């Protein structure tokens, strides 16, 4: 510590990490007990920059590692070398990483090499299958073996860590920071910039928000998902689809093959986070293979159909806010049709209690860090863990 302030370095590299770490960075920056240092690998560049701008975060260190056609090895090597230099120079007292990206794991590994304690935000998520999702599942597990502090979003994540032998004193159930970020961005007065989104009648039609990007869904699984959507649109003329297309050219090619020219399918560029948050809020139903959306949408009262065979977020399934439907045409059509035809079934999912917290996760993390370093905590920071 310098002058009694704890140096906390937050390391992240992708859009989802930035969204979920932004509330933590903000809370640290507002507390005089900490010197907050932000380091980005820029494993993703453009989408990361959108979030940095939205939350007004200026990195202290930007490794800018993204290259066209980068492999998992490329990302790992460039991030590890860059972080070695940064950590040797900055010498933080503690490192925070988030979630399940390569930046997460490499950030933890770089901290271990420098013998700096690592706090893992959103710790303990597991599918049980090391290759699904790939490489995220193993990134999570490996980061867990390196971390000194585990900030679990739910009691289920806590149980996973306990089964793996993590000491109970090192696990802190704090809720999910994505809820902190989300509630700050949604507004009934929000106006979409994209003219394609502005022309959608959210009041007069039921909008299905769709996102697909998982590696394991590329190819035939994705084709089945899109074929199911076309069948649903045919069966329910009052529905329309908004599909923010991932930047992956392989995904875009398949999407254009299935949806070009369909008057009730709106193919749009990936929106910045505030736009996407408000798009979720105005949609009727969400179909996705994303992990983060399974946490966000329930806090907005939106049922989620999970287009995956496994999920590391079973709490949403157990709570009834999410429904795992896989990638088979018949099952997607059946499950989605029931929610569109049966108002009682829809309301049961929409009104289920969100298991991912109350929007105070960042304050709880700050409180844990203070206690770890023997600093005085305010009442709000000592809020009971969830």
C-alpha positions as CSV (number, residue, x, y, z in Angstrom):
1,X,0.0,0.0,0.0
2,X,1.1,3.5,-0.8
3,X,0.2,6.3,1.7
4,X,-2.4,3.9,3.3
5,X,-4.2,3.4,0.0
6,X,-4.7,-0.1,-1.4
7,X,-3.7,-0.3,-5.1
8,X,-6.4,-2.4,-6.9
9,X,-5.8,-3.3,-10.5
10,X,-8.9,-4.3,-12.5
11,X,-7.9,-6.3,-15.6
12,X,-10.4,-7.0,-18.4
13,X,-10.4,-7.2,-22.2
14,X,-13.9,-7.7,-23.7
15,X,-17.2,-6.0,-23.8
16,X,-19.0,-8.3,-21.3
17,X,-16.1,-8.0,-18.8
18,X,-16.1,-4.2,-19.1
19,X,-19.9,-4.0,-18.5
20,X,-19.7,-6.1,-15.4
21,X,-16.5,-4.5,-14.0
22,X,-17.6,-0.9,-14.6
23,X,-19.6,-0.7,-11.4
24,X,-16.6,-2.1,-9.4
25,X,-14.2,0.3,-11.0
26,X,-16.6,3.2,-10.3
27,X,-17.0,2.1,-6.6
28,X,-13.3,1.8,-6.1
29,X,-12.6,5.2,-7.8
30,X,-15.1,6.9,-5.4
31,X,-13.4,5.5,-2.3
32,X,-10.3,7.3,-0.9
33,X,-9.1,4.0,0.6
34,X,-8.2,2.7,-2.9
35,X,-6.0,3.7,-5.8
36,X,-7.9,2.2,-8.7
37,X,-5.9,1.1,-11.7
38,X,-7.6,-0.1,-14.9
39,X,-5.7,-2.3,-17.3
40,X,-7.3,-3.5,-20.5
41,X,-5.9,-6.1,-22.8
42,X,-8.3,-5.1,-25.6
43,X,-8.8,-8.8,-26.5
44,X,-11.8,-7.2,-28.3
45,X,-11.3,-3.6,-29.4
46,X,-14.3,-1.9,-30.9
47,X,-16.9,-3.4,-28.6
48,X,-14.7,-2.8,-25.5
49,X,-14.2,0.8,-26.4
50,X,-18.0,1.4,-26.6
51,X,-18.3,0.3,-22.9
52,X,-15.3,2.3,-21.8
53,X,-16.9,5.4,-23.3
54,X,-20.4,4.7,-22.0
55,X,-19.2,4.4,-18.4
56,X,-16.5,7.1,-18.8
57,X,-13.6,4.8,-17.9
58,X,-10.1,5.7,-19.1
59,X,-7.7,2.8,-18.8
60,X,-4.4,3.5,-17.1
61,X,-2.8,0.7,-19.3
62,X,-4.1,-0.5,-22.7
63,X,-2.2,-3.5,-24.2
64,X,-4.2,-3.2,-27.4
65,X,-3.5,-6.8,-28.3
66,X,-6.3,-7.5,-30.8
67,X,-5.2,-8.6,-34.2
68,X,-7.2,-9.8,-37.2
69,X,-7.6,-13.6,-37.3
70,X,-6.2,-14.0,-33.8
71,X,-6.1,-17.4,-32.2
72,X,-6.5,-18.4,-28.6
73,X,-2.7,-18.8,-28.4
74,X,-2.1,-15.4,-29.9
75,X,-4.4,-13.7,-27.3
76,X,-2.8,-15.7,-24.5
77,X,0.8,-15.0,-25.4
78,X,0.4,-11.2,-26.1
79,X,-1.8,-10.7,-23.0
80,X,0.7,-12.5,-20.7
81,X,3.7,-10.7,-22.0
82,X,1.9,-7.3,-21.8
83,X,0.6,-7.9,-18.3
84,X,4.0,-9.0,-17.1
85,X,5.4,-5.5,-18.0
86,X,2.5,-3.7,-16.5
87,X,2.5,-5.6,-13.2
88,X,6.2,-5.2,-12.7
89,X,5.8,-1.4,-13.2
90,X,2.5,-0.8,-11.3
91,X,2.9,-3.4,-8.4
92,X,-0.7,-3.4,-7.3
93,X,-1.7,-4.9,-4.0
94,X,-4.4,-6.9,-5.5
95,X,-5.8,-7.8,-9.0
96,X,-9.4,-8.2,-9.9
97,X,-10.4,-10.2,-13.0
98,X,-13.9,-11.1,-14.2
99,X,-15.7,-14.1,-15.5
100,X,-14.4,-16.5,-18.1
101,X,-12.4,-14.9,-20.9
102,X,-8.8,-15.6,-21.9
103,X,-8.0,-12.2,-20.4
104,X,-9.5,-13.5,-17.1
105,X,-7.4,-16.6,-16.9
106,X,-4.2,-14.9,-18.2
107,X,-4.8,-12.0,-15.8
108,X,-4.9,-14.4,-12.9
109,X,-1.9,-16.3,-14.2
110,X,0.1,-13.1,-14.6
111,X,-0.8,-12.1,-11.0
112,X,0.3,-15.5,-9.7
113,X,3.6,-15.2,-11.5
114,X,4.1,-11.9,-9.7
115,X,2.8,-13.3,-6.3
116,X,0.0,-10.7,-6.3
117,X,-3.4,-11.9,-4.8
118,X,-6.2,-12.3,-7.3
119,X,-9.9,-11.6,-6.8
120,X,-12.2,-13.4,-9.2
121,X,-15.4,-11.6,-9.8
122,X,-18.3,-13.8,-10.9
123,X,-16.6,-16.9,-9.6
124,X,-17.9,-20.4,-9.3
125,X,-19.9,-20.8,-12.5
126,X,-19.7,-24.3,-13.9
127,X,-21.3,-26.5,-16.6
128,X,-19.3,-29.6,-15.7
129,X,-18.1,-30.0,-19.4
130,X,-14.6,-28.7,-20.0
131,X,-15.4,-28.1,-23.7
132,X,-18.8,-26.5,-23.4
133,X,-18.7,-23.6,-23.5
134,X,-15.2,-23.6,-25.0
135,X,-12.8,-22.2,-23.9
136,X,-14.8,-20.3,-21.2
137,X,-15.5,-23.3,-18.9
138,X,-11.8,-24.1,-18.5
139,X,-10.9,-20.4,-18.2
140,X,-13.3,-20.2,-15.2
141,X,-11.9,-23.3,-13.6
142,X,-8.2,-22.4,-14.0
143,X,-8.9,-18.8,-12.7
144,X,-10.5,-20.4,-9.7
145,X,-7.4,-22.4,-8.9
146,X,-5.3,-19.1,-9.0
147,X,-7.7,-16.8,-7.1
148,X,-7.3,-15.8,-3.4
149,X,-10.8,-14.3,-3.3
150,X,-13.8,-15.6,-5.0
151,X,-16.7,-13.2,-5.5
152,X,-19.6,-15.6,-6.2
153,X,-22.8,-14.2,-7.7
154,X,-25.1,-16.9,-6.2
155,X,-25.2,-19.5,-3.5
156,X,-25.1,-22.1,-6.3
157,X,-21.8,-20.8,-7.5
158,X,-20.6,-20.8,-3.9
159,X,-21.5,-24.5,-3.6
160,X,-19.5,-25.3,-6.8
161,X,-16.4,-23.7,-5.3
162,X,-16.9,-25.5,-1.9
163,X,-17.1,-28.8,-3.7
164,X,-13.8,-28.0,-5.4
165,X,-12.1,-27.5,-2.1
166,X,-12.1,-23.7,-1.9
167,X,-12.0,-22.5,1.7
168,X,-15.4,-21.0,2.8
169,X,-13.6,-17.9,4.2
170,X,-12.3,-17.1,0.7
171,X,-15.8,-17.2,-0.9
172,X,-18.1,-14.1,-0.8
173,X,-21.6,-14.3,-2.2
174,X,-22.2,-10.7,-3.5
175,X,-24.7,-10.9,-6.4
176,X,-23.9,-10.2,-10.0
177,X,-22.4,-6.8,-10.9
178,X,-24.3,-6.9,-14.3
179,X,-27.4,-6.0,-12.4
180,X,-25.6,-3.0,-11.0
181,X,-24.7,-1.9,-14.5
182,X,-28.1,-2.7,-16.1
183,X,-30.2,-0.7,-13.7
184,X,-28.2,2.4,-14.4
185,X,-28.9,2.3,-18.2
186,X,-32.6,1.5,-18.7
187,X,-35.0,4.4,-19.2
188,X,-38.6,4.6,-20.5
189,X,-37.6,7.9,-22.2
190,X,-34.7,6.3,-24.1
191,X,-34.8,6.9,-27.9
192,X,-33.0,4.5,-30.3
193,X,-30.4,6.1,-32.6
194,X,-30.7,3.3,-35.2
195,X,-33.5,4.1,-37.6
196,X,-34.1,0.3,-38.1
197,X,-34.9,0.1,-34.3
198,X,-37.0,3.3,-34.3
199,X,-39.4,1.9,-37.0
200,X,-40.3,-1.1,-34.9
201,X,-43.7,-1.1,-33.3
202,X,-42.9,-2.4,-29.8
203,X,-46.4,-1.7,-28.6
204,X,-48.3,-3.2,-31.5
205,X,-46.2,-6.3,-32.0
206,X,-44.4,-8.9,-29.9
207,X,-40.7,-8.5,-30.4
208,X,-38.5,-11.5,-30.1
209,X,-34.9,-10.4,-29.3
210,X,-32.4,-13.0,-30.6
211,X,-28.6,-13.3,-30.1
212,X,-26.4,-16.1,-31.2
213,X,-22.6,-16.2,-31.0
214,X,-21.3,-19.4,-29.3
215,X,-18.6,-21.4,-31.0
216,X,-20.4,-24.7,-30.3
217,X,-23.5,-23.4,-32.2
218,X,-21.7,-22.5,-35.4
219,X,-22.9,-24.4,-38.4
220,X,-25.8,-26.8,-38.2
221,X,-27.0,-25.8,-34.7
222,X,-27.3,-22.2,-35.8
223,X,-29.1,-23.1,-39.0
224,X,-31.6,-25.1,-36.9
225,X,-32.1,-22.1,-34.6
226,X,-32.8,-19.8,-37.6
227,X,-35.1,-22.3,-39.2
228,X,-37.1,-22.5,-36.0
229,X,-37.4,-18.7,-35.9
230,X,-38.8,-18.6,-39.4
231,X,-41.4,-21.2,-38.4
232,X,-42.4,-19.2,-35.3
233,X,-42.8,-16.0,-37.4
234,X,-45.1,-17.9,-39.8
235,X,-47.2,-19.3,-37.0
236,X,-47.5,-16.0,-35.1
237,X,-48.1,-13.1,-37.5
238,X,-48.1,-10.5,-34.7
239,X,-44.4,-11.3,-33.9
240,X,-41.2,-9.8,-35.2
241,X,-37.5,-10.5,-34.6
242,X,-34.7,-8.2,-33.8
243,X,-31.4,-9.8,-34.4
244,X,-28.2,-7.9,-33.5
245,X,-25.7,-9.8,-35.6
246,X,-22.4,-10.8,-34.0
247,X,-19.3,-9.5,-35.9
248,X,-18.2,-13.1,-36.7
249,X,-18.5,-13.4,-40.6
250,X,-19.6,-17.0,-40.3
251,X,-22.6,-16.1,-38.2
252,X,-23.5,-13.2,-40.5
253,X,-23.4,-15.3,-43.6
254,X,-25.9,-17.8,-42.2
255,X,-28.1,-15.0,-40.8
256,X,-28.3,-13.3,-44.2
257,X,-29.1,-16.7,-45.9
258,X,-32.1,-17.2,-43.7
259,X,-33.5,-13.7,-43.0
260,X,-32.6,-11.4,-45.9
261,X,-35.9,-10.0,-47.3
262,X,-38.1,-11.1,-44.4
263,X,-40.2,-8.0,-43.5
264,X,-40.5,-8.9,-39.9
265,X,-36.8,-9.7,-39.2
266,X,-34.6,-6.7,-38.3
267,X,-31.0,-7.5,-38.8
268,X,-29.0,-4.8,-37.0
269,X,-25.4,-4.1,-36.0
270,X,-24.4,-5.0,-32.4
271,X,-25.8,-2.0,-30.4
272,X,-23.8,-0.3,-27.7
273,X,-24.8,-1.4,-24.2
274,X,-27.3,1.3,-23.3
275,X,-29.2,0.6,-26.5
276,X,-29.1,-3.1,-25.9
277,X,-30.3,-2.8,-22.3
278,X,-33.3,-0.7,-23.5
279,X,-33.9,-3.1,-26.4
280,X,-34.2,-6.0,-23.9
281,X,-36.5,-3.9,-21.7
282,X,-38.9,-3.3,-24.7
283,X,-38.8,-6.9,-26.1
284,X,-41.5,-9.5,-25.3
285,X,-39.2,-12.5,-25.2
286,X,-35.5,-13.2,-25.6
287,X,-33.9,-16.2,-27.3
288,X,-30.1,-16.4,-26.8
289,X,-27.0,-18.5,-26.4
290,X,-25.4,-15.7,-24.3
291,X,-24.5,-16.3,-20.7
292,X,-24.8,-12.7,-19.5
293,X,-28.3,-12.2,-21.0
294,X,-29.5,-15.0,-18.8
295,X,-28.7,-12.8,-15.8
296,X,-29.8,-9.4,-17.2
297,X,-33.2,-10.2,-18.8
298,X,-34.9,-11.6,-15.7
299,X,-34.3,-8.3,-13.8
300,X,-36.3,-6.7,-16.6
301,X,-39.1,-9.3,-16.3
302,X,-38.3,-10.9,-19.7
303,X,-38.4,-14.7,-20.1
304,X,-35.3,-16.2,-21.7
305,X,-35.1,-19.2,-23.9
306,X,-31.5,-20.5,-23.7
307,X,-30.3,-21.8,-27.1
308,X,-27.7,-24.2,-25.6
309,X,-27.5,-27.7,-24.4
310,X,-25.6,-26.7,-21.2
311,X,-25.5,-23.6,-19.1
312,X,-23.2,-22.5,-16.3
313,X,-26.0,-20.4,-14.9
314,X,-28.5,-23.0,-13.6
315,X,-29.9,-20.5,-11.1
316,X,-32.1,-18.9,-13.8
317,X,-33.4,-22.3,-14.9
318,X,-34.1,-23.2,-11.3
319,X,-35.8,-19.9,-10.6
320,X,-38.0,-20.2,-13.7
321,X,-36.8,-17.0,-15.3
322,X,-34.9,-19.0,-18.0
323,X,-35.8,-22.1,-20.0
324,X,-33.1,-24.3,-21.6
325,X,-34.3,-25.3,-25.1
326,X,-31.2,-26.4,-26.9
327,X,-30.8,-26.1,-30.7
328,X,-33.3,-28.6,-32.1
329,X,-36.0,-27.0,-34.3
330,X,-39.0,-28.8,-32.9
331,X,-38.1,-28.0,-29.2
332,X,-37.4,-24.3,-29.9
333,X,-40.7,-23.9,-31.8
334,X,-42.6,-25.8,-29.1
335,X,-41.3,-23.9,-26.2
336,X,-41.5,-20.5,-27.8
337,X,-45.0,-21.1,-29.1
338,X,-46.2,-22.0,-25.7
339,X,-45.0,-18.7,-24.3
340,X,-46.6,-16.8,-27.2
341,X,-49.9,-18.7,-27.0
342,X,-50.3,-19.1,-23.2
343,X,-50.4,-15.9,-21.3
344,X,-50.3,-17.7,-17.9
345,X,-47.1,-19.5,-18.8
346,X,-45.5,-16.3,-20.0
347,X,-46.4,-14.4,-16.9
348,X,-45.1,-17.2,-14.7
349,X,-41.7,-16.7,-16.2
350,X,-41.8,-13.0,-16.5
351,X,-42.7,-12.6,-12.8
352,X,-40.3,-15.1,-11.4
353,X,-37.7,-13.7,-8.9
354,X,-34.4,-12.8,-10.4
355,X,-31.7,-14.9,-8.6
356,X,-28.8,-12.7,-9.5
357,X,-29.0,-10.0,-6.9
358,X,-30.1,-6.5,-6.0
359,X,-27.7,-4.2,-7.8
360,X,-25.4,-3.8,-4.8
361,X,-22.7,-6.3,-5.8
362,X,-20.0,-3.7,-6.4
363,X,-20.5,-2.2,-2.9
364,X,-20.2,-5.7,-1.4
365,X,-16.9,-6.3,-3.3
366,X,-15.5,-3.1,-2.0
367,X,-16.5,-4.0,1.5
368,X,-14.7,-7.4,1.2
369,X,-11.5,-5.7,0.0
370,X,-11.6,-3.3,2.9
371,X,-11.9,-6.1,5.4
372,X,-9.1,-8.0,3.7
373,X,-6.7,-5.1,4.0
374,X,-7.9,-4.1,7.5
375,X,-9.6,-0.9,6.4
376,X,-12.7,0.7,7.9
377,X,-15.9,0.0,6.0
378,X,-19.0,2.0,5.8
379,X,-22.4,0.5,6.7
380,X,-23.4,0.2,3.0
381,X,-20.2,-1.7,2.2
382,X,-20.9,-4.1,5.0
383,X,-24.3,-5.0,3.5
384,X,-25.1,-8.6,4.2
385,X,-24.0,-11.0,1.5
386,X,-26.7,-12.4,-0.6
